[in-house]
């Protein structure tokens, strides 16, 4: 084994020993780091969950154009072609009067009074064109066309724009923005607190061992050989904090999915959040460890650079 590998192994070994030696001081640093990493994790999962909820609602949003019974096939096809020419139209489907009646019956299968009432008359439901927009937030151009005199002449009722679903998307978007901002502020605050606690932990460790470190330097130890174990120690803080954070989150998701249904917490789909966490577990673990290691190593490097200043050996 080369000299460099032996030195590296000794640095690692010394860092591990420091971790257990300073376990009491490390608890406070890791506790704050666990909170920081948990906030990061929940922010990512919450954003993914809200995005999924928005996508689900968006997929259900459509624009319904109700046609008069007198509209001919040529008129309908021309209207369909004109609507398709709009760049924000994803797809368009024609629903005949008979199809509309069958759909109405399925939607009201649990209401026998409505079914009895509609069965006693001729089919009163109009044929319609169901339009799927690409972006529900950009319907002005399509609305302007459907409100034109030519298009209005073919319609039996006002166009439906699924307004309640559009409002739901707006609310979720606002909630997503709010949680993203709160999460960002929380991460910044707790990251700073974590780095401050780790900084002070390393500083205290350096002061407690200053005589030992001075002797090591006089005996010819390099600056990195002395500083390295402190960096290794804080890297372990990050790894342990990441593992604990993910373990706690895993337990929370297991408990949540067994006690709540998907809609019990409103906008937050617990099942999707849990599935997202499990499907991306290794990526999340890697990211959590990387963030934890970065916080720990950065704090340690700052502390050792400030409090371990040695003159160059001749």
JOFENHU-V407887 format. One record per residue. SS is DSSP state (@ for helix, = for strand, . for the rest). OMEGA is omega in radians with two decimals (none if undefined). Layout:
((SS;OMEGA) (SS;OMEGA))
//
This chain:
((.;-3.08) (.;-3.12) (@;-3.13) (@;3.13) (@;3.11) (@;3.13) (@;-3.14) (@;-3.14) (@;3.13) (@;3.09) (@;3.11) (@;-3.12) (@;3.13) (@;3.11) (@;3.10) (@;3.11) (@;3.10) (@;-3.13) (@;-3.14) (@;3.13) (@;-3.11) (.;-3.05) (@;-3.13) (@;3.11) (@;-3.08) (@;-3.09) (@;-3.13) (@;-3.14) (@;-3.11) (@;3.13) (@;3.13) (@;3.12) (@;3.09) (@;3.10) (@;3.14) (@;-3.11) (@;3.12) (@;3.10) (@;3.09) (@;-3.11) (@;-3.12) (@;3.09) (@;3.14) (@;-3.11) (@;3.13) (@;3.12) (@;3.12) (@;-3.13) (@;3.12) (@;3.11) (@;3.10) (@;3.12) (@;3.11) (@;-3.13) (@;3.12) (@;3.14) (@;3.13) (@;3.13) (@;-3.13) (@;-3.13) (.;3.06) (.;3.06) (=;-3.09) (=;3.10) (=;-3.07) (=;-3.03) (=;3.05) (.;3.12) (.;-3.09) (.;-3.11) (.;-3.14) (.;3.13) (@;-3.14) (@;3.12) (@;-3.14) (@;-3.13) (@;3.10) (@;3.11) (@;3.12) (@;3.14) (@;3.12) (@;3.13) (@;3.13) (@;-3.13) (.;3.12) (.;-3.07) (.;-3.09) (.;3.14) (=;-3.14) (=;3.12) (=;3.11) (=;-3.08) (=;3.10) (=;3.10) (=;-3.10) (.;3.13) (@;-3.14) (@;3.11) (@;3.10) (@;3.13) (@;3.12) (@;3.11) (@;3.12) (@;3.14) (@;3.13) (@;-3.12) (@;-3.09) (.;-3.10) (.;-3.14) (.;3.14) (.;-3.08) (@;-3.13) (@;3.11) (@;3.14) (@;3.12) (@;-3.11) (@;-3.08) (@;3.13) (@;-3.10) (.;3.13) (.;3.01) (.;-3.09) (.;-3.10) (.;-3.05) (.;-3.13) (.;2.94) (.;-3.08) (=;3.01) (=;3.13) (=;-3.04) (=;3.06) (=;3.12) (=;3.06) (.;3.13) (.;-3.13) (.;-3.13) (.;-3.10) (.;-3.10) (.;-3.04) (@;-3.11) (@;3.11) (@;3.13) (@;3.14) (@;3.12) (@;-3.11) (@;3.10) (.;3.14) (.;-3.07) (@;-3.11) (@;-3.12) (@;-3.12) (@;-3.11) (.;-3.11) (.;-3.03) (=;3.13) (.;-3.13) (.;3.10) (.;3.12) (.;3.10) (=;-3.10) (.;3.13) (.;-3.05) (@;-3.11) (@;3.11) (@;3.09) (@;3.11) (@;3.12) (@;3.11) (@;3.13) (@;3.14) (@;3.14) (@;3.12) (@;3.10) (@;3.12) (@;3.12) (@;3.12) (@;-3.13) (@;-3.12) (@;3.11) (@;3.14) (@;3.11) (@;3.12) (@;-3.14) (@;3.12) (@;3.13) (@;3.14) (@;3.14) (@;-3.10) (@;-3.07) (@;3.04) (@;3.11) (@;3.14) (@;3.12) (@;-3.12) (@;3.14) (@;3.14) (@;3.12) (@;3.10) (@;-3.13) (@;3.10) (@;3.12) (@;3.13) (@;3.12) (@;3.12) (@;3.12) (@;3.14) (@;-3.14) (@;-3.06) (.;-3.01) (@;3.12) (@;3.12) (@;-3.12) (@;3.11) (@;3.12) (@;3.12) (@;-3.13) (@;3.13) (@;3.12) (.;3.03) (.;3.13) (.;3.12) (.;3.12) (@;-3.12) (@;3.13) (@;3.13) (@;-3.09) (@;-3.04) (@;-3.12) (@;3.10) (@;3.09) (@;3.11) (@;3.14) (@;-3.10) (@;3.03) (@;3.08) (@;3.05) (@;-3.08) (@;-3.13) (@;-3.14) (@;3.14) (@;3.13) (@;3.14) (@;3.13) (@;3.13) (@;-3.14) (@;3.11) (@;3.12) (@;3.13) (@;3.11) (@;3.11) (@;3.14) (@;3.14) (@;3.10) (@;3.13) (@;-3.10) (@;-3.10) (@;3.14) (@;-3.09) (@;-3.14) (.;3.02) (.;-3.00) (.;-3.05) (.;-3.01) (.;3.12) (.;3.04) (.;-3.04) (.;-3.06) (.;3.13) (.;-3.05) (@;-3.10) (@;3.13) (@;-3.14) (@;3.13) (@;3.13) (@;3.12) (@;3.13) (@;-3.09) (@;-3.11) (@;-3.12) (.;-3.01) (@;-3.04) (@;3.08) (@;3.13) (@;3.13) (@;3.12) (@;3.14) (@;3.14) (@;3.13) (@;-3.14) (@;3.13) (@;3.13) (@;3.13) (@;-3.14) (@;3.13) (@;-3.11) (@;-3.10) (@;-3.14) (@;3.12) (@;-3.11) (@;-3.14) (@;3.11) (@;-3.11) (@;-3.11) (@;3.12) (@;-3.10) (@;-2.99) (@;3.07) (.;-3.14) (.;-3.13) (.;3.02) (.;-3.14) (.;3.11) (.;3.13) (.;none))
//
